[in-house]
Amino acid sequence: MTIESHDGSSSDLDVLNGATVVLGVTGGIAAYKSVELLRRLMDLGAYVIPVLTESALRFVGAATFSALASETAKTSLFDLTDPILHTRLGQQADLIVVAPATARLIGEYAHGISRDLLTTTLIATVAPVVLCPAMHTEMWNHVSIQENMETLRRRGVFVVEPERGRLAGGDIGEGRLAAVDVILEACARSLAPKRDLAGKNVVISAGGTREAIDPVRFIANHSSGKQGYALAEDARRRGAQVTLVTTVDRPSLPGIETVSVDSAQQLFEAVLRLADQADIVVMAAAVADFRPVATATQKLKKRAGIPEIILEPTPDTLAELGRRRRPGQVIVGFAAETEDVIANGARKLKDKRVDLIVVNDVSQEGAGFHSDLNAVVILGQNDRRIDVGLGPKSTIAHAVFDEVVSLIGKH
Ligand code: PMT
């Protein structure tokens, strides 16, 4: 069995060698970790200019950054020796990475408010921006933050999702700054988006299906569509023409065609119609295996007693894709498992006759359904196995397409 880990190897990071990186640091407890990020960027050969906000200086000292970086740390918009510092930095940067990014920075950047040197530099650049939020779980989940993040993602900002872990004050939850390795990988990716899917037609399914019981009730599951959307974004960045078949009501992603579906039947019809023209199909949707045989035309009444709902199997889109696969077409399924994860995933790989099965243990806390994070094992033919440890769904998506690319033209 071939076992590989997806860890952003140093060759991927070589692209940072010689790049001018503006490292923005805002005022959060995670600011101390940006010293390590700075050191690693310098080790990789980047030219790093640190920009610290006023509140960052309450957590870390400018002297530390100045001592380690390529230039002295910048802390003010009104630097008399360099009166238009923000435009110089914005133009000079090959990349701006903000770690940690606080709720304030995210809000101001999303709304074009240029209050200090960092926000003004962000608005004065056309370079890729990598944003690494870090804050308490309640703040991260607040609708205002999530809406601002959505806006920034839509504009093409690379977001390194925060991790689950220990937060300030001893709390544990989602919101901790991502690991330095993950941030570096995102920086490298933002500088050198692979174009290895240019000219390819990719169909991806996302979200959970809903099987109607009556006009108001349905059988559903916990899928949020996040993994499917992350896959769609990664494929688009690699140059593919992407169609997303989705059950999720989310703003559409730029450059990605969206087809809305609700039930397993609708998803089956949409995916199979699109698959005729597709080079690659990835089924990340959580499709119901069963649906009610009949849907009541009126709302079932409680006073009529407990209803007897008889179920029947839904069509299996992935298995049908495997049956109809054209030579050269790559078909990828996911497997959401809670026990015997690898054995069950391997069985699906064989039974559904697909190229890859991406197995996730959905009973694992902080991963799988709904979370911003996931951990998967990618199973391929001839016992090939790639372990992708807990990380943002964008990292999982990237690992899946790295593997897909290696299969193109192989059969
Ligand atoms: O959406 P998120 O909140 O981000 O969560 C992501 C996820 C957990 C939903 C995703 O990572 C995932 O595992 N998706 C597949 C879920 C699933 O339906 O697994 P399954 O083991 O039941 O199905 C195996 C495969 O067959 C899947 O590719 C599924 O899309 C496909 N299938 C299943 C049943 C069916 N009737 N038709 C299908 O095509």
Residues whose N, C-alpha, C, O or C-beta is under 5 A from the ligand:
A	BS01	PMT	G207 H222 S223 S224 G225 K226 Q227 G228 M283 A284 A285 A286 V287 A288 D289 T314 P315 D316 T317 L318 G333 F334 A335 A336 N360 G368 F369 H370 S371
